[in-house]
Amino acid sequence: MQFKIIIDESEFTAEMENTKLVNEIKDLTPLKLGFKRYKDHEYFGRLNKELDITGEKLTNNVNANDIVFYSGENAITIFFKSVIIDPFEVVYLGKFNEDISEFLENKEEIISLKLDVLE
């Protein structure tokens, strides 16, 4: 499943997994959130609706350009650097089709993100 992601005014696409959780997020689209920078490797945006991660595979190893869900904050998170986030665990949702590492590394602390499904 392809998602269109607009960060501030720049448009990107992402290949998302075919999972129950991604379909729950799809049902929330179009979605507009403020994303906040965390440390020097990620941005996260909290959802207004609690999502169920029952049965989803968890990981603590993430790569640049990955899109994940962190249930501890009920947040979609995008990574612009590869890191091991142990002891935290996230659900892998998908990956940007473009390399957004440098683009996000040079952004402000808060970004605007719009998420929608490409049909």
Biopython code that builds the backbone (N, CA, C, O; Angstrom):
import numpy as np
from Bio.PDB.StructureBuilder import StructureBuilder

atoms = [
    (1, "MET", "N", (0.843, -1.165, 0.000)),
    (1, "MET", "CA", (0.000, 0.000, 0.000)),
    (1, "MET", "C", (0.897, 1.239, 0.000)),
    (1, "MET", "O", (1.848, 1.327, 0.777)),
    (2, "GLN", "N", (0.589, 2.180, -0.864)),
    (2, "GLN", "CA", (1.370, 3.408, -0.981)),
    (2, "GLN", "C", (0.689, 4.541, -0.214)),
    (2, "GLN", "O", (-0.521, 4.742, -0.324)),
    (3, "PHE", "N", (1.478, 5.270, 0.559)),
    (3, "PHE", "CA", (0.992, 6.457, 1.237)),
    (3, "PHE", "C", (1.701, 7.675, 0.659)),
    (3, "PHE", "O", (2.869, 7.603, 0.276)),
    (4, "LYS", "N", (0.989, 8.787, 0.602)),
    (4, "LYS", "CA", (1.581, 10.077, 0.257)),
    (4, "LYS", "C", (1.805, 10.803, 1.575)),
    (4, "LYS", "O", (0.905, 10.896, 2.410)),
    (5, "ILE", "N", (3.018, 11.317, 1.750)),
    (5, "ILE", "CA", (3.367, 12.014, 2.984)),
    (5, "ILE", "C", (3.928, 13.382, 2.615)),
    (5, "ILE", "O", (4.927, 13.488, 1.905)),
    (6, "ILE", "N", (3.269, 14.422, 3.109)),
    (6, "ILE", "CA", (3.736, 15.783, 2.860)),
    (6, "ILE", "C", (4.310, 16.313, 4.169)),
    (6, "ILE", "O", (3.607, 16.424, 5.173)),
    (7, "ILE", "N", (5.596, 16.637, 4.136)),
    (7, "ILE", "CA", (6.279, 17.195, 5.298)),
    (7, "ILE", "C", (6.521, 18.667, 4.995)),
    (7, "ILE", "O", (7.232, 19.013, 4.052)),
    (8, "ASP", "N", (5.919, 19.525, 5.808)),
    (8, "ASP", "CA", (5.870, 20.950, 5.524)),
    (8, "ASP", "C", (5.294, 21.092, 4.112)),
    (8, "ASP", "O", (4.108, 20.815, 3.936)),
    (9, "GLU", "N", (6.042, 21.496, 3.119)),
    (9, "GLU", "CA", (5.494, 21.622, 1.761)),
    (9, "GLU", "C", (6.090, 20.605, 0.782)),
    (9, "GLU", "O", (5.799, 20.667, -0.413)),
    (10, "SER", "N", (6.915, 19.677, 1.262)),
    (10, "SER", "CA", (7.581, 18.699, 0.388)),
    (10, "SER", "C", (6.837, 17.370, 0.409)),
    (10, "SER", "O", (6.476, 16.862, 1.470)),
    (11, "GLU", "N", (6.611, 16.810, -0.796)),
    (11, "GLU", "CA", (5.830, 15.577, -0.920)),
    (11, "GLU", "C", (6.736, 14.367, -1.135)),
    (11, "GLU", "O", (7.688, 14.406, -1.914)),
    (12, "PHE", "N", (6.406, 13.287, -0.415)),
    (12, "PHE", "CA", (7.130, 12.023, -0.503)),
    (12, "PHE", "C", (6.113, 10.889, -0.611)),
    (12, "PHE", "O", (4.916, 11.100, -0.417)),
    (13, "THR", "N", (6.597, 9.691, -0.920)),
    (13, "THR", "CA", (5.747, 8.505, -0.896)),
    (13, "THR", "C", (6.409, 7.447, -0.020)),
    (13, "THR", "O", (7.618, 7.460, 0.207)),
    (14, "ALA", "N", (5.575, 6.533, 0.461)),
    (14, "ALA", "CA", (6.080, 5.459, 1.313)),
    (14, "ALA", "C", (5.347, 4.171, 0.969)),
    (14, "ALA", "O", (4.150, 4.178, 0.683)),
    (15, "GLU", "N", (6.073, 3.085, 1.001)),
    (15, "GLU", "CA", (5.502, 1.751, 0.827)),
    (15, "GLU", "C", (5.205, 1.215, 2.220)),
    (15, "GLU", "O", (6.117, 0.996, 3.018)),
    (16, "MET", "N", (3.917, 1.004, 2.510)),
    (16, "MET", "CA", (3.492, 0.563, 3.825)),
    (16, "MET", "C", (3.165, -0.929, 3.817)),
    (16, "MET", "O", (2.781, -1.487, 2.789)),
    (17, "GLU", "N", (3.319, -1.553, 4.958)),
    (17, "GLU", "CA", (3.027, -2.966, 5.127)),
    (17, "GLU", "C", (1.517, -3.218, 4.996)),
    (17, "GLU", "O", (0.710, -2.309, 5.192)),
    (18, "ASN", "N", (1.159, -4.428, 4.672)),
    (18, "ASN", "CA", (-0.251, -4.819, 4.616)),
    (18, "ASN", "C", (-0.593, -5.509, 5.934)),
    (18, "ASN", "O", (-0.635, -6.737, 6.016)),
    (19, "THR", "N", (-0.836, -4.697, 6.963)),
    (19, "THR", "CA", (-1.140, -5.230, 8.297)),
    (19, "THR", "C", (-2.404, -4.576, 8.835)),
    (19, "THR", "O", (-2.885, -3.575, 8.305)),
    (20, "LYS", "N", (-2.925, -5.167, 9.897)),
    (20, "LYS", "CA", (-4.110, -4.630, 10.563)),
    (20, "LYS", "C", (-3.837, -3.208, 11.059)),
    (20, "LYS", "O", (-4.693, -2.333, 10.929)),
    (21, "LEU", "N", (-2.670, -2.976, 11.616)),
    (21, "LEU", "CA", (-2.333, -1.663, 12.159)),
    (21, "LEU", "C", (-2.248, -0.604, 11.057)),
    (21, "LEU", "O", (-2.758, 0.503, 11.226)),
    (22, "VAL", "N", (-1.616, -0.931, 9.943)),
    (22, "VAL", "CA", (-1.536, 0.024, 8.828)),
    (22, "VAL", "C", (-2.936, 0.317, 8.297)),
    (22, "VAL", "O", (-3.231, 1.453, 7.925)),
    (23, "ASN", "N", (-3.792, -0.686, 8.260)),
    (23, "ASN", "CA", (-5.167, -0.460, 7.817)),
    (23, "ASN", "C", (-5.945, 0.429, 8.786)),
    (23, "ASN", "O", (-6.801, 1.206, 8.364)),
    (24, "GLU", "N", (-5.650, 0.317, 10.082)),
    (24, "GLU", "CA", (-6.268, 1.225, 11.065)),
    (24, "GLU", "C", (-5.831, 2.658, 10.796)),
    (24, "GLU", "O", (-6.638, 3.585, 10.872)),
    (25, "ILE", "N", (-4.551, 2.838, 10.481)),
    (25, "ILE", "CA", (-4.044, 4.175, 10.173)),
    (25, "ILE", "C", (-4.652, 4.678, 8.871)),
    (25, "ILE", "O", (-5.011, 5.851, 8.763)),
    (26, "LYS", "N", (-4.769, 3.798, 7.887)),
    (26, "LYS", "CA", (-5.402, 4.161, 6.618)),
    (26, "LYS", "C", (-6.808, 4.710, 6.859)),
    (26, "LYS", "O", (-7.218, 5.682, 6.225)),
    (27, "ASP", "N", (-7.541, 4.082, 7.778)),
    (27, "ASP", "CA", (-8.903, 4.513, 8.077)),
    (27, "ASP", "C", (-8.955, 5.908, 8.710)),
    (27, "ASP", "O", (-10.010, 6.543, 8.717)),
    (28, "LEU", "N", (-7.818, 6.390, 9.243)),
    (28, "LEU", "CA", (-7.756, 7.721, 9.843)),
    (28, "LEU", "C", (-7.403, 8.801, 8.821)),
    (28, "LEU", "O", (-7.501, 9.992, 9.117)),
    (29, "THR", "N", (-6.992, 8.389, 7.622)),
    (29, "THR", "CA", (-6.556, 9.355, 6.618)),
    (29, "THR", "C", (-7.744, 10.002, 5.931)),
    (29, "THR", "O", (-8.815, 9.398, 5.870)),
    (30, "PRO", "N", (-7.587, 11.214, 5.411)),
    (30, "PRO", "CA", (-6.362, 12.007, 5.459)),
    (30, "PRO", "C", (-6.102, 12.500, 6.884)),
    (30, "PRO", "O", (-7.030, 12.835, 7.620)),
    (31, "LEU", "N", (-4.852, 12.535, 7.247)),
    (31, "LEU", "CA", (-4.439, 12.826, 8.611)),
    (31, "LEU", "C", (-3.407, 13.941, 8.593)),
    (31, "LEU", "O", (-2.454, 13.892, 7.815)),
    (32, "LYS", "N", (-3.585, 14.932, 9.430)),
    (32, "LYS", "CA", (-2.617, 16.023, 9.545)),
    (32, "LYS", "C", (-2.192, 16.129, 10.997)),
    (32, "LYS", "O", (-3.028, 16.260, 11.891)),
    (33, "LEU", "N", (-0.863, 16.072, 11.232)),
    (33, "LEU", "CA", (-0.326, 16.100, 12.583)),
    (33, "LEU", "C", (0.895, 17.013, 12.657)),
    (33, "LEU", "O", (1.583, 17.239, 11.662)),
    (34, "GLY", "N", (1.143, 17.528, 13.845)),
    (34, "GLY", "CA", (2.422, 18.167, 14.123)),
    (34, "GLY", "C", (3.372, 17.095, 14.625)),
    (34, "GLY", "O", (3.017, 16.317, 15.511)),
    (35, "PHE", "N", (4.561, 17.044, 14.077)),
    (35, "PHE", "CA", (5.568, 16.072, 14.505)),
    (35, "PHE", "C", (6.689, 16.815, 15.222)),
    (35, "PHE", "O", (7.136, 17.870, 14.772)),
    (36, "LYS", "N", (7.132, 16.260, 16.328)),
    (36, "LYS", "CA", (8.186, 16.870, 17.133)),
    (36, "LYS", "C", (9.468, 16.037, 17.017)),
    (36, "LYS", "O", (9.434, 14.807, 17.026)),
    (37, "ARG", "N", (10.583, 16.735, 16.911)),
    (37, "ARG", "CA", (11.886, 16.064, 16.834)),
    (37, "ARG", "C", (12.231, 15.479, 18.196)),
    (37, "ARG", "O", (12.021, 16.117, 19.228)),
    (38, "TYR", "N", (12.764, 14.256, 18.191)),
    (38, "TYR", "CA", (13.233, 13.618, 19.416)),
    (38, "TYR", "C", (14.674, 13.201, 19.206)),
    (38, "TYR", "O", (14.998, 12.448, 18.287)),
    (39, "LYS", "N", (15.526, 13.705, 20.075)),
    (39, "LYS", "CA", (16.961, 13.477, 19.980)),
    (39, "LYS", "C", (17.436, 13.851, 18.588)),
    (39, "LYS", "O", (16.924, 14.801, 17.996)),
    (40, "ASP", "N", (18.385, 13.136, 18.067)),
    (40, "ASP", "CA", (18.956, 13.498, 16.765)),
    (40, "ASP", "C", (18.709, 12.410, 15.730)),
    (40, "ASP", "O", (19.537, 12.174, 14.850)),
    (41, "HIS", "N", (17.525, 11.732, 15.848)),
    (41, "HIS", "CA", (17.301, 10.633, 14.906)),
    (41, "HIS", "C", (15.846, 10.421, 14.471)),
    (41, "HIS", "O", (15.595, 9.602, 13.588)),
    (42, "GLU", "N", (14.886, 11.130, 15.060)),
    (42, "GLU", "CA", (13.492, 10.834, 14.727)),
    (42, "GLU", "C", (12.575, 12.025, 14.953)),
    (42, "GLU", "O", (12.914, 12.989, 15.639)),
    (43, "TYR", "N", (11.378, 11.916, 14.335)),
    (43, "TYR", "CA", (10.246, 12.808, 14.582)),
    (43, "TYR", "C", (9.054, 11.936, 14.927)),
    (43, "TYR", "O", (8.898, 10.846, 14.376)),
    (44, "PHE", "N", (8.203, 12.411, 15.845)),
    (44, "PHE", "CA", (7.005, 11.637, 16.190)),
    (44, "PHE", "C", (5.788, 12.548, 16.289)),
    (44, "PHE", "O", (5.886, 13.723, 16.643)),
    (45, "GLY", "N", (4.636, 11.961, 15.961)),
    (45, "GLY", "CA", (3.369, 12.672, 16.067)),
    (45, "GLY", "C", (2.342, 11.787, 16.735)),
    (45, "GLY", "O", (2.103, 10.661, 16.301)),
    (46, "ARG", "N", (1.734, 12.299, 17.794)),
    (46, "ARG", "CA", (0.743, 11.521, 18.551)),
    (46, "ARG", "C", (-0.620, 11.529, 17.846)),
    (46, "ARG", "O", (-1.070, 12.547, 17.320)),
    (47, "LEU", "N", (-1.251, 10.359, 17.858)),
    (47, "LEU", "CA", (-2.593, 10.210, 17.279)),
    (47, "LEU", "C", (-3.651, 10.481, 18.345)),
    (47, "LEU", "O", (-3.415, 10.271, 19.534)),
    (48, "ASN", "N", (-4.809, 10.947, 17.910)),
    (48, "ASN", "CA", (-5.918, 11.193, 18.833)),
    (48, "ASN", "C", (-6.671, 9.916, 19.181)),
    (48, "ASN", "O", (-7.349, 9.852, 20.207)),
    (49, "LYS", "N", (-6.555, 8.897, 18.330)),
    (49, "LYS", "CA", (-7.255, 7.631, 18.548)),
    (49, "LYS", "C", (-6.242, 6.559, 18.947)),
    (49, "LYS", "O", (-5.214, 6.391, 18.291)),
    (50, "GLU", "N", (-6.541, 5.837, 20.026)),
    (50, "GLU", "CA", (-5.672, 4.735, 20.464)),
    (50, "GLU", "C", (-5.727, 3.602, 19.440)),
    (50, "GLU", "O", (-6.805, 3.217, 18.988)),
    (51, "LEU", "N", (-4.554, 3.070, 19.075)),
    (51, "LEU", "CA", (-4.491, 1.960, 18.126)),
    (51, "LEU", "C", (-4.095, 0.678, 18.844)),
    (51, "LEU", "O", (-3.358, 0.708, 19.829)),
    (52, "ASP", "N", (-4.589, -0.441, 18.344)),
    (52, "ASP", "CA", (-4.355, -1.754, 18.938)),
    (52, "ASP", "C", (-3.192, -2.446, 18.240)),
    (52, "ASP", "O", (-3.232, -2.662, 17.028)),
    (53, "ILE", "N", (-2.157, -2.794, 18.998)),
    (53, "ILE", "CA", (-0.996, -3.471, 18.397)),
    (53, "ILE", "C", (-0.980, -4.965, 18.710)),
    (53, "ILE", "O", (0.034, -5.626, 18.487)),
    (54, "THR", "N", (-2.077, -5.502, 19.220)),
    (54, "THR", "CA", (-2.152, -6.930, 19.533)),
    (54, "THR", "C", (-1.800, -7.755, 18.294)),
    (54, "THR", "O", (-2.377, -7.567, 17.223)),
    (55, "GLY", "N", (-0.843, -8.670, 18.460)),
    (55, "GLY", "CA", (-0.443, -9.557, 17.372)),
    (55, "GLY", "C", (0.587, -8.969, 16.425)),
    (55, "GLY", "O", (1.060, -9.667, 15.527)),
    (56, "GLU", "N", (0.949, -7.699, 16.602)),
    (56, "GLU", "CA", (1.941, -7.068, 15.726)),
    (56, "GLU", "C", (3.356, -7.427, 16.186)),
    (56, "GLU", "O", (3.604, -7.606, 17.378)),
    (57, "LYS", "N", (4.265, -7.528, 15.241)),
    (57, "LYS", "CA", (5.662, -7.844, 15.534)),
    (57, "LYS", "C", (6.377, -6.586, 16.009)),
    (57, "LYS", "O", (6.311, -5.543, 15.359)),
    (58, "LEU", "N", (7.066, -6.690, 17.154)),
    (58, "LEU", "CA", (7.789, -5.564, 17.724)),
    (58, "LEU", "C", (9.279, -5.658, 17.411)),
    (58, "LEU", "O", (9.833, -6.750, 17.281)),
    (59, "THR", "N", (9.919, -4.493, 17.293)),
    (59, "THR", "CA", (11.360, -4.441, 17.047)),
    (59, "THR", "C", (11.955, -3.248, 17.785)),
    (59, "THR", "O", (11.251, -2.289, 18.100)),
    (60, "ASN", "N", (13.252, -3.313, 18.056)),
    (60, "ASN", "CA", (13.950, -2.159, 18.625)),
    (60, "ASN", "C", (15.097, -1.710, 17.719)),
    (60, "ASN", "O", (15.920, -0.881, 18.107)),
    (61, "ASN", "N", (15.138, -2.265, 16.519)),
    (61, "ASN", "CA", (16.156, -1.916, 15.532)),
    (61, "ASN", "C", (15.469, -1.210, 14.369)),
    (61, "ASN", "O", (14.675, -1.817, 13.650)),
    (62, "VAL", "N", (15.772, 0.063, 14.185)),
    (62, "VAL", "CA", (15.128, 0.835, 13.124)),
    (62, "VAL", "C", (16.181, 1.452, 12.207)),
    (62, "VAL", "O", (17.315, 1.706, 12.615)),
    (63, "ASN", "N", (15.780, 1.686, 10.966)),
    (63, "ASN", "CA", (16.690, 2.238, 9.971)),
    (63, "ASN", "C", (16.215, 3.604, 9.508)),
    (63, "ASN", "O", (15.039, 3.948, 9.636)),
    (64, "ALA", "N", (17.137, 4.368, 8.975)),
    (64, "ALA", "CA", (16.780, 5.650, 8.374)),
    (64, "ALA", "C", (15.688, 5.410, 7.345)),
    (64, "ALA", "O", (15.726, 4.422, 6.611)),
    (65, "ASN", "N", (14.721, 6.306, 7.290)),
    (65, "ASN", "CA", (13.586, 6.271, 6.365)),
    (65, "ASN", "C", (12.464, 5.332, 6.797)),
    (65, "ASN", "O", (11.468, 5.207, 6.083)),
    (66, "ASP", "N", (12.598, 4.667, 7.947)),
    (66, "ASP", "CA", (11.540, 3.794, 8.457)),
    (66, "ASP", "C", (10.415, 4.620, 9.068)),
    (66, "ASP", "O", (10.634, 5.696, 9.625)),
    (67, "ILE", "N", (9.209, 4.083, 8.945)),
    (67, "ILE", "CA", (8.023, 4.650, 9.583)),
    (67, "ILE", "C", (7.511, 3.574, 10.537)),
    (67, "ILE", "O", (7.264, 2.440, 10.128)),
    (68, "VAL", "N", (7.354, 3.935, 11.811)),
    (68, "VAL", "CA", (6.974, 2.956, 12.828)),
    (68, "VAL", "C", (5.869, 3.527, 13.703)),
    (68, "VAL", "O", (5.534, 4.708, 13.623)),
    (69, "PHE", "N", (5.310, 2.658, 14.542)),
    (69, "PHE", "CA", (4.319, 3.082, 15.519)),
    (69, "PHE", "C", (4.833, 2.713, 16.901)),
    (69, "PHE", "O", (5.203, 1.566, 17.153)),
    (70, "TYR", "N", (4.852, 3.705, 17.801)),
    (70, "TYR", "CA", (5.266, 3.480, 19.185)),
    (70, "TYR", "C", (4.031, 3.597, 20.073)),
    (70, "TYR", "O", (3.502, 4.691, 20.269)),
    (71, "SER", "N", (3.571, 2.459, 20.613)),
    (71, "SER", "CA", (2.331, 2.451, 21.391)),
    (71, "SER", "C", (2.473, 3.190, 22.714)),
    (71, "SER", "O", (1.474, 3.676, 23.245)),
    (72, "GLY", "N", (3.681, 3.291, 23.265)),
    (72, "GLY", "CA", (3.891, 3.994, 24.528)),
    (72, "GLY", "C", (3.472, 5.452, 24.466)),
    (72, "GLY", "O", (3.075, 6.025, 25.481)),
    (73, "GLU", "N", (3.554, 6.056, 23.299)),
    (73, "GLU", "CA", (3.134, 7.447, 23.092)),
    (73, "GLU", "C", (1.947, 7.529, 22.127)),
    (73, "GLU", "O", (1.473, 8.620, 21.811)),
    (74, "ASN", "N", (1.470, 6.370, 21.663)),
    (74, "ASN", "CA", (0.416, 6.316, 20.638)),
    (74, "ASN", "C", (0.802, 7.214, 19.472)),
    (74, "ASN", "O", (0.032, 8.075, 19.047)),
    (75, "ALA", "N", (2.023, 6.992, 18.961)),
    (75, "ALA", "CA", (2.592, 7.919, 17.994)),
    (75, "ALA", "C", (3.163, 7.209, 16.772)),
    (75, "ALA", "O", (3.758, 6.135, 16.865)),
    (76, "ILE", "N", (2.958, 7.853, 15.619)),
    (76, "ILE", "CA", (3.669, 7.473, 14.405)),
    (76, "ILE", "C", (5.031, 8.156, 14.478)),
    (76, "ILE", "O", (5.128, 9.336, 14.815)),
    (77, "THR", "N", (6.071, 7.409, 14.162)),
    (77, "THR", "CA", (7.428, 7.942, 14.253)),
    (77, "THR", "C", (8.150, 7.704, 12.946)),
    (77, "THR", "O", (8.049, 6.626, 12.359)),
    (78, "ILE", "N", (8.889, 8.721, 12.483)),
    (78, "ILE", "CA", (9.718, 8.576, 11.287)),
    (78, "ILE", "C", (11.171, 8.788, 11.694)),
    (78, "ILE", "O", (11.505, 9.732, 12.409)),
    (79, "PHE", "N", (12.017, 7.891, 11.221)),
    (79, "PHE", "CA", (13.437, 7.930, 11.570)),
    (79, "PHE", "C", (14.253, 8.446, 10.395)),
    (79, "PHE", "O", (14.024, 8.065, 9.247)),
    (80, "PHE", "N", (15.212, 9.322, 10.701)),
    (80, "PHE", "CA", (16.123, 9.793, 9.670)),
    (80, "PHE", "C", (17.549, 9.324, 9.917)),
    (80, "PHE", "O", (18.467, 9.699, 9.188)),
    (81, "LYS", "N", (17.734, 8.498, 10.954)),
    (81, "LYS", "CA", (19.012, 7.825, 11.209)),
    (81, "LYS", "C", (18.711, 6.408, 11.681)),
    (81, "LYS", "O", (17.683, 6.163, 12.311)),
    (82, "SER", "N", (19.609, 5.479, 11.374)),
    (82, "SER", "CA", (19.475, 4.097, 11.849)),
    (82, "SER", "C", (19.967, 4.036, 13.293)),
    (82, "SER", "O", (21.065, 4.496, 13.605)),
    (83, "VAL", "N", (19.143, 3.462, 14.166)),
    (83, "VAL", "CA", (19.491, 3.367, 15.589)),
    (83, "VAL", "C", (18.882, 2.113, 16.189)),
    (83, "VAL", "O", (17.944, 1.531, 15.645)),
    (84, "ILE", "N", (19.435, 1.712, 17.319)),
    (84, "ILE", "CA", (18.825, 0.669, 18.152)),
    (84, "ILE", "C", (18.195, 1.418, 19.319)),
    (84, "ILE", "O", (18.889, 2.132, 20.043)),
    (85, "ILE", "N", (16.909, 1.266, 19.505)),
    (85, "ILE", "CA", (16.183, 2.057, 20.497)),
    (85, "ILE", "C", (15.901, 1.281, 21.780)),
    (85, "ILE", "O", (15.032, 1.672, 22.560)),
    (86, "ASP", "N", (16.622, 0.192, 22.005)),
    (86, "ASP", "CA", (16.470, -0.644, 23.189)),
    (86, "ASP", "C", (16.528, 0.239, 24.437)),
    (86, "ASP", "O", (17.432, 1.070, 24.526)),
    (87, "PRO", "N", (15.647, 0.113, 25.373)),
    (87, "PRO", "CA", (14.679, -0.949, 25.642)),
    (87, "PRO", "C", (13.304, -0.721, 24.995)),
    (87, "PRO", "O", (12.393, -1.522, 25.206)),
    (88, "PHE", "N", (13.135, 0.351, 24.215)),
    (88, "PHE", "CA", (11.851, 0.620, 23.588)),
    (88, "PHE", "C", (11.616, -0.314, 22.411)),
    (88, "PHE", "O", (12.565, -0.772, 21.773)),
    (89, "GLU", "N", (10.344, -0.596, 22.125)),
    (89, "GLU", "CA", (9.979, -1.426, 20.981)),
    (89, "GLU", "C", (8.876, -0.739, 20.199)),
    (89, "GLU", "O", (8.000, -0.085, 20.765)),
    (90, "VAL", "N", (8.940, -0.901, 18.887)),
    (90, "VAL", "CA", (7.983, -0.265, 17.985)),
    (90, "VAL", "C", (7.477, -1.297, 16.986)),
    (90, "VAL", "O", (8.038, -2.385, 16.849)),
    (91, "VAL", "N", (6.398, -0.926, 16.290)),
    (91, "VAL", "CA", (5.857, -1.753, 15.211)),
    (91, "VAL", "C", (6.270, -1.100, 13.899)),
    (91, "VAL", "O", (5.998, 0.080, 13.674)),
    (92, "TYR", "N", (6.926, -1.867, 13.035)),
    (92, "TYR", "CA", (7.317, -1.377, 11.720)),
    (92, "TYR", "C", (6.073, -1.219, 10.854)),
    (92, "TYR", "O", (5.281, -2.152, 10.721)),
    (93, "LEU", "N", (5.902, -0.024, 10.260)),
    (93, "LEU", "CA", (4.755, 0.247, 9.401)),
    (93, "LEU", "C", (5.126, 0.283, 7.932)),
    (93, "LEU", "O", (4.351, -0.155, 7.081)),
    (94, "GLY", "N", (6.310, 0.803, 7.629)),
    (94, "GLY", "CA", (6.724, 0.940, 6.240)),
    (94, "GLY", "C", (7.974, 1.776, 6.114)),
    (94, "GLY", "O", (8.666, 2.056, 7.093)),
    (95, "LYS", "N", (8.251, 2.176, 4.854)),
    (95, "LYS", "CA", (9.506, 2.877, 4.584)),
    (95, "LYS", "C", (9.268, 3.903, 3.476)),
    (95, "LYS", "O", (8.528, 3.651, 2.525)),
    (96, "PHE", "N", (9.906, 5.054, 3.616)),
    (96, "PHE", "CA", (9.863, 6.057, 2.552)),
    (96, "PHE", "C", (10.504, 5.496, 1.293)),
    (96, "PHE", "O", (11.495, 4.770, 1.364)),
    (97, "ASN", "N", (9.940, 5.830, 0.147)),
    (97, "ASN", "CA", (10.523, 5.419, -1.132)),
    (97, "ASN", "C", (11.743, 6.261, -1.471)),
    (97, "ASN", "O", (12.606, 5.830, -2.236)),
    (98, "GLU", "N", (11.817, 7.454, -0.908)),
    (98, "GLU", "CA", (12.954, 8.342, -1.105)),
    (98, "GLU", "C", (13.794, 8.378, 0.168)),
    (98, "GLU", "O", (13.308, 8.052, 1.251)),
    (99, "ASP", "N", (15.057, 8.779, 0.029)),
    (99, "ASP", "CA", (15.907, 8.970, 1.205)),
    (99, "ASP", "C", (15.606, 10.352, 1.781)),
    (99, "ASP", "O", (15.917, 11.370, 1.163)),
    (100, "ILE", "N", (15.007, 10.381, 2.950)),
    (100, "ILE", "CA", (14.635, 11.652, 3.564)),
    (100, "ILE", "C", (15.593, 12.069, 4.675)),
    (100, "ILE", "O", (15.342, 13.053, 5.370)),
    (101, "SER", "N", (16.684, 11.332, 4.848)),
    (101, "SER", "CA", (17.604, 11.562, 5.963)),
    (101, "SER", "C", (18.104, 13.002, 6.037)),
    (101, "SER", "O", (17.930, 13.671, 7.055)),
    (102, "GLU", "N", (18.713, 13.468, 4.979)),
    (102, "GLU", "CA", (19.282, 14.820, 4.993)),
    (102, "GLU", "C", (18.183, 15.873, 5.104)),
    (102, "GLU", "O", (18.340, 16.869, 5.809)),
    (103, "PHE", "N", (17.081, 15.649, 4.410)),
    (103, "PHE", "CA", (15.951, 16.571, 4.463)),
    (103, "PHE", "C", (15.481, 16.773, 5.903)),
    (103, "PHE", "O", (15.310, 17.911, 6.338)),
    (104, "LEU", "N", (15.270, 15.685, 6.649)),
    (104, "LEU", "CA", (14.777, 15.789, 8.021)),
    (104, "LEU", "C", (15.852, 16.247, 8.994)),
    (104, "LEU", "O", (15.553, 16.939, 9.967)),
    (105, "GLU", "N", (17.076, 15.875, 8.746)),
    (105, "GLU", "CA", (18.157, 16.271, 9.648)),
    (105, "GLU", "C", (18.277, 17.790, 9.724)),
    (105, "GLU", "O", (18.691, 18.327, 10.751)),
    (106, "ASN", "N", (17.921, 18.478, 8.655)),
    (106, "ASN", "CA", (18.055, 19.930, 8.594)),
    (106, "ASN", "C", (16.759, 20.676, 8.909)),
    (106, "ASN", "O", (16.693, 21.893, 8.734)),
    (107, "LYS", "N", (15.730, 19.965, 9.370)),
    (107, "LYS", "CA", (14.449, 20.586, 9.695)),
    (107, "LYS", "C", (14.450, 21.149, 11.118)),
    (107, "LYS", "O", (15.337, 20.874, 11.926)),
    (108, "GLU", "N", (13.421, 21.942, 11.385)),
    (108, "GLU", "CA", (13.228, 22.535, 12.714)),
    (108, "GLU", "C", (12.760, 21.474, 13.703)),
    (108, "GLU", "O", (12.598, 20.306, 13.349)),
    (109, "GLU", "N", (12.545, 21.896, 14.949)),
    (109, "GLU", "CA", (12.123, 20.962, 15.994)),
    (109, "GLU", "C", (10.713, 20.430, 15.759)),
    (109, "GLU", "O", (10.414, 19.295, 16.129)),
    (110, "ILE", "N", (9.848, 21.232, 15.150)),
    (110, "ILE", "CA", (8.477, 20.805, 14.875)),
    (110, "ILE", "C", (8.208, 20.928, 13.384)),
    (110, "ILE", "O", (8.532, 21.939, 12.762)),
    (111, "ILE", "N", (7.607, 19.878, 12.818)),
    (111, "ILE", "CA", (7.251, 19.881, 11.401)),
    (111, "ILE", "C", (5.765, 19.564, 11.266)),
    (111, "ILE", "O", (5.155, 18.988, 12.166)),
    (112, "SER", "N", (5.200, 19.945, 10.136)),
    (112, "SER", "CA", (3.819, 19.616, 9.810)),
    (112, "SER", "C", (3.844, 18.406, 8.884)),
    (112, "SER", "O", (4.610, 18.374, 7.921)),
    (113, "LEU", "N", (3.013, 17.415, 9.172)),
    (113, "LEU", "CA", (2.994, 16.212, 8.357)),
    (113, "LEU", "C", (1.557, 15.874, 7.980)),
    (113, "LEU", "O", (0.677, 15.824, 8.839)),
    (114, "LYS", "N", (1.327, 15.645, 6.692)),
    (114, "LYS", "CA", (0.028, 15.204, 6.189)),
    (114, "LYS", "C", (0.209, 13.816, 5.620)),
    (114, "LYS", "O", (1.161, 13.559, 4.884)),
    (115, "LEU", "N", (-0.691, 12.930, 5.953)),
    (115, "LEU", "CA", (-0.610, 11.527, 5.541)),
    (115, "LEU", "C", (-1.895, 11.152, 4.831)),
    (115, "LEU", "O", (-2.990, 11.414, 5.329)),
    (116, "ASP", "N", (-1.757, 10.532, 3.655)),
    (116, "ASP", "CA", (-2.930, 10.072, 2.928)),
    (116, "ASP", "C", (-2.552, 8.843, 2.106)),
    (116, "ASP", "O", (-1.372, 8.575, 1.876)),
    (117, "VAL", "N", (-3.550, 8.112, 1.673)),
    (117, "VAL", "CA", (-3.344, 6.895, 0.893)),
    (117, "VAL", "C", (-3.359, 7.239, -0.580)),
    (117, "VAL", "O", (-4.209, 8.006, -1.032)),
    (118, "LEU", "N", (-2.417, 6.672, -1.341)),
    (118, "LEU", "CA", (-2.437, 6.792, -2.806)),
    (118, "LEU", "C", (-3.240, 5.624, -3.333)),
    (118, "LEU", "O", (-2.900, 4.472, -3.064)),
    (119, "GLU", "N", (-4.281, 5.892, -4.068)),
    (119, "GLU", "CA", (-5.130, 4.814, -4.608)),
    (119, "GLU", "C", (-4.589, 4.319, -5.930)),
    (119, "GLU", "O", (-5.168, 3.416, -6.535)),
]
sb = StructureBuilder()
sb.init_structure("model")
sb.init_model(0)
sb.init_chain("A")
sb.init_seg("    ")
for serial, (resi, resn, name, xyz) in enumerate(atoms, 1):
    if name == "N":
        sb.init_residue(resn, " ", resi, " ")
    sb.init_atom(name, np.array(xyz, "f"), 0.0, 1.0, " ", f" {name:<3s}", serial, name[0])
structure = sb.get_structure()
